[in-house]
Amino acid sequence: MLSTILTGTCIVLCLLYLFFIWPYDYWKKRGVNGPKPLPFVGNYLSSITQKRNMVCDIQEIYEKYKNTDNYVGIYSLRTPQLLITNAKMVKRILVSDFKKFHDNFFTTMIDKESDFIFGNNPFMLTGDEWKERRTEVTPGLTTNRIKNVFPVTAKVCKAMVEYIAQQTLLASKDGIDTNDLSLRFTCEVVTDCVLGIKAENFSQESSIILDKTKQIFNQSPAFIIYSLIHGLCPWIQKYKKVNFVPKPIERFFVDLMQNVLSMRKEQVAKGVNEDRVDFLNFMLHLQEKKKLNLNELTAHTMTFLIDGFLTTANVLSHCLLLLGRDLKRQNILRKEINEVLADVNDFDKIMELPYLDACIHESLRIFPPVSFQLKICTESTDLENRNGNILHLDAGTSVVIPSQAIMMDEEHYQNPNNFEPERFLNGRLKKYKEQGVYLGFGDGPRICLGMRFALAQIKTALVEIVRNYEIHINSKTRSDNKIDPTYFMLRLDGGIWLNFEKHK
């Protein structure tokens, strides 16, 4: 009896082992080089151990093969992926051959019918649906419309500076949690600019809107488990998809949207806010034009909230970190602000400050919120490797764009680990973009939709903080650039804790 059980157990284990490894000759059969995958985990060991961020796995592979191959074959669990190691080929995939790679990988995991908030975000939509949605939303993010809501952003910046003063008076030895500070700022700006309501993030411990928006990005156990199953058995997407946004959070924003619409209509009826040219105003006109129902209007509006909240806060907090580490460059930026703006906030002048712009792009280069992109080959195509071999890439294959690895490559940027905003002055940002080695906001037709709005927020916040405070690193903040191993975005491990000293 015991021998039968042991034999059966061995057979099951052998079958499981074979199940885990049988796809691992996919790239070898196609003559594509690549690191040897581990059973079950593939080439992303860090996604299981969480001892370091999985972007480290990608960077190691990139560094190993970048001088010998334009691309290498890797595996996410059991799913084959093609990692691009050549910047020119990245440019080709994102720009010139965009029609053959126009969809993002995560669209295979999200059901836009049941998860309408996230599933109807332009990032998740595919093909013609993506084009239509982007065409609808883009006019709401023009420079003129962003300029129209600039007074709101400037007012929130004043409240943020007052909040910093209050927190500084508390004299905490840990300084100010700058990740939290940045999230409060972006949530306040986006909520007011998009919905026309005040979240009051600088007058209380935590607003319900801030809490609920944070929860959108807290990965549920169900989503994590589904991601693992999807990696092991990609065919599951044909039968089952999962909600990224939990239903209670979805319900909250639908109710919020209904209340906001009722409030705006009442205001307009009373002659208040009828000419407010904000994003809600734009969405109401779009609703009338497209005959959108409440759910559709909520999904459209959440595009502004989701895209303008977490990633923007991430860039702001890391830019403050890097300026706090480098007082010399912080003073250069302060001098530029004082000489051009003095105590005045002028939208056009703020947007044109060259050193401010360079500081932000340098922060994005070192700490891009999205460290890599996952694209889907939507139309079979041929790719040439460095040795002249041609790979016929099948439609449906996942392609990895290692954005952070490319931007931290010493062949593209001298002293890549150093914070040197000067490298982006005098038109060099354009040069880097043309070479395909700057991917802070992505590239091509699917470049970040909210880029201009994000830059306007970040620039206005930095101007107000730097002109009022000297930024110093608190001892609680680590001195290296180790990435949080458990977070899905790129952020400094342990948090960003800064001291703000009133500038004289």
Secondary structure, DSSP 4 states (H G I P E B T S, - for coil): -HHHHHHHHHHHHHHHHHHHHGGGGHHHHTT---PPPBTTTBT-THHHH-SS-THHHHHHHHHHHTTT-SEEEEEETTEEEEEE--HHHHHIIIIITGGGS-EEGGGGTB-TTTSHHHHTSTTT--HHHHHHHHHHHGGGG-HHHHHHTHHHHHHHHHHHHHHHHHHHHTT-TT-EEHHHHHHHHHHHHHIIIIIS----TTSSS--HHHHHHHHHTS--HHHHHHHHHHHH-GGGGGT--B-SS-HHHHHHHHHHHHHHHHHHHHHHHTTSSTT--SHHHHHHHHHHHHT--HHHHHHHHHHHHHHHHHHHHHHHHHHHHHHHH-HHHHHHHHHHHHHHTTT---HHHHHT-HHHHHHHHHHHHHS-SS--EEEE--S-EEEE-TTS-EEEEPTT-EEEE-HHHHHT-TTTSSSTTS--GGGGTTTHHHHHHHHT---TT--GGGS-TTHHHHHHHHHHHHHHHHHHEEEEE-TTS-SS-PBPSS-SS--BTT--EEEEEE--
